[in-house]
């Protein structure tokens, strides 16, 4: 999925348990060639979702969406392990102003998970 063109994200209507929602995020894939500097990374109870800005259509597009196997990290960096390899997520500098990703709501309702 990573090397394909991003597809529009379909909003999930029901509640979703969210571990982390990081924006702006810099995402690096152990199985990819380029870091993605302007993205939004969301770790749910069982998935890793990386969104980028959709082209002229607006909204968000799915760059990567895969089942989460393990997660480690701290406040600066999170490493999520999937079947494809490791996804390293770091908080990018700045506030992300001017991007549709900042205000995009991918879920009907987010339930915050404890991350201790």
N, C-alpha and C positions, 0 to 999 in steps of 0.2 A: 504494500500500500504506500510506503514511503516514497518510492520512485515514480509513482503515478501522479497525474494531475490531481490537485485537491478537489474534493467533491463538496457540494453545499451541505452544511450540517442541518440535520432535522432535529428540531427542538423536542426534547423528551418531556412529555406532559406531566408525568407523575413525579413524586418526590425521589431524589437521588442522594445517597450518602456520599459526601465529598470530604476527602482527606485534606487536599490542598488545591487551591485555585490561584495560580501564579500568573500575574500580568503586570508589567511586561516581562517576558521570560526569554532567556536564551537557551535553546534546546540543542543538544548534540546527541547524535545516535552513534553507538559503537559499530553499527552495521551500515551507516550512511557516509556520505562524503563531505557534506557541508553542514556547518551549524546554522540554525535558523534563529536570527537575532530578534525579530519582531513577531512574537507568537504568544499564545496563551496556553499554558499547560494546566490540565486538570487531572488530578488523581482521585478517582472515586474508590469505593470499597473494593472493586474488582477490575478496574480498567484504567488505562493511560490514554488520555485524549489530548492531542495537540492541535490547536486551531490556528489558522492564519487568516488574514483578511481575504475575503472573496474579491474577485475582480470587480468589474463594473456592476455586478448584480447586487452588491452590498451584503451585509451580514458576515458570517464566518464560514470558512471552508475547513474541512477535516484534512489535515496533513497526515496524521497518524492516529489510529485507534486500535488498541490491542489489549488483550487480557493481561492484567497485572499479576505477576507471580511473587514478587518481593519488592520491598521498598526500604531504603536506608537513607540517612542524611541528617542534616542539621538546618539551621536557619538560612545558611548561605547557599547550600546546594543539596539537591535530592537526586538519588540514583534509583530509578525504577527498573526492575528486571522484568523482561517479557520473553516470550518464546524466541523472538528475533534477536535479542541481545539487551544491552543496557541503554537506557535513555537517561541522560544527565540533564537536569533542569537547574538553571541558575537564575536568580532574579536579575534582570537587566536594569541598567541605570535609567533614570528619568521616570516620568509618570505615565507615559503612553498616551498623552493628550492627542487628540485629532485622529484617533483610530476607532473604528467601529467595534473592535474587540473589547475595548474597555467597558462599554455599556451592554454588550451582548449577553443575553441570559440563555444559556444552553439547556437549562432544565426548568420545569414548571416550578419546582421548589427544591432548594438545596438544604440538606440536613448536614450540619457540620459535625464531623467525627472528631473525637479526641485523638491526638497524635502522639501521646507520650509513650 
